Amino acid sequence: MKVRWWQWRWIDWLPQWMTRLPRWQWLRLDWLPQWLTNQPPLYYLGQVESADEIPEKLPRNTAVVVGEASRLKWIAFDCPCQSGHRIMLNLDQARSPWWSLSKVDGPLSLSPSVNYYDGRRRCHYFVRNGKIDWVGDSFGD
C-alpha cells in the first residue's frame, strides 16, 4: 500500500514496543524528542577527481566531493532516509540547477534544499551544519 505524505501517522515511526504502551505512559519518556531527532551530522569524507571514483559503499553520514579544489563539480552522499538511494548534487555554477557547499571540512551545509523524488518516495530536506532538517512534504513507501 502506498502512503502519501498526508496519510502517515506519527505513531508508525515509533518502535513496536512503544506503540504497545498506553499513551499516558509516553509522558514519562522525556528522552523521546531526542531519540526522534538524534541523527549524526553529515560529514565530508574526501575528494575524488571523477564521479567514477566514488566508492559504491560510503560510510554512513558521509559525503564525497567530485572535482578539483579550485572547481568543485559534484557532491555525492547516501540519502539520510536510509532507503539506499544515492544523492548526487551539482556544485558547478555553470550548470543549472546547482547547490552551494558552504563548508568542506567538518559538518556540511548545502543550499538550497535537497528534493529527491522517484515516483515512489519523496525526500525533501535541508542540510545545515551537518544536521538534516526534514521538510513536511517528505513521504516514503
Secondary structure as UniProt FT lines:
FT   TURN            5..7
FT   HELIX           10..13
FT   HELIX           16..19
FT   HELIX           23..28
FT   TURN            30..31
FT   HELIX           32..37
FT   STRAND          43..48
FT   HELIX           51..53
FT   TURN            60..61
FT   STRAND          62..67
FT   STRAND          72..78
FT   TURN            80..81
FT   STRAND          86..90
FT   TURN            93..94
FT   STRAND          100..101
FT   STRAND          110..117
FT   STRAND          122..128
FT   TURN            129..130
FT   STRAND          131..134
FT   TURN            136..137
//
